[in-house]
Amino acid sequence: MAKFLSIPVTNEQKQLVSADGVILLEQASTSTVTITYASAKVVTVTHAASAAGSEEVRDYLQDSIVFAQQQPWHQVKYECDALPQAVSGIAVA
């Protein structure tokens, strides 16, 4: 069963991001995390700025993916309500 992260986005509804097929999570800058999939798709999560060198948002998303994958098959969505920084946008390339 497919698994998803439900991420709250400022001034929008929650957005679903796949937790399947992830090969790399990277804190690309102080305000973006990229999620790269085996399919070569890249999701960019833009968030409020973190301190230089901080990977708190990446770590939170990585832990959330692991947690989501450990859930029973019928629990397909993991709520990411405790993100350390507010998310302002999610883009897929």
N, C-alpha and C positions, 0 to 999 in steps of 0.2 A: 504494500500500500504506500502510496506517495505521502511524503511528510512535508509540512510547510511551517514557516515562521510567520506569525501575524505581527506585523510591526506598525505601531502607531506613527502616523506622519502628521506633523503640525498643520492645522487648517485643512486636513483631508481625513478621509476614513482610513481605517487600518488597511495596510497593503499586505498581500501574501507573497512570500518569497520562498522558492523551493529550497528544501533542506536535503534534496537528493542530488547525487552526482557532483557534489562539491569537491574540487581538487585543491583549491587554495583560497584562503582568506588573507587579505593584506590591508594593513592600515596604510593607505596610499598617501595620505596627508593628515594634517591635524583635524581635518573636517570631512574626510571621506574614507570609507572602507570599501574595498572591491571584493566581490565573491566571484571566483572563476569556476566554471563548470566544465565537466568532461566534454560537453557539446561545443565548447569554445565560446559560449555566451558569457558575458560579464555583467554582473549587477553592481551598480555603484550606489552605495547608501551614503547620502550626504547628511551630516549631523552638525550640531553646534560644536564649535572649536574645542578641542582638548589641549592640554598642555603639550608642548613639544616633547616628543619621545614617548608619549602615553599611547598605549594600545588598548585602553579600557573598553572601547566600543567593539573593536575586533575580538577581544577576549570574550566579551559578553555574547556576541553573535556566535562565536565558535562553540562556547559552552551550550548555548541554546540549540544549536544544530545537533550536538551530541545528545543532549537531553531529549530532543524531539525524536531522534532515531531509536532511543531506548524505550519509548512508549509503546503500549499495545497497538496492534494494527488498526484498530478502530479509532484511535486518537490521532487524527491526521494533522492537527493544528496545535502549535505551541505559541502561547501568548507571550510576547516580548514586552511586557509592561514595565519592566524595571531597568530599561536602558539607562546607562550613566549619562548620556547626552541626548537631547531632543533631536529627532530625525526630521529633516525638512524636505527630503525628497529621495525617491528611489527611481533609478533609470536602468534600462536594459540595453545592452549593445551587443 
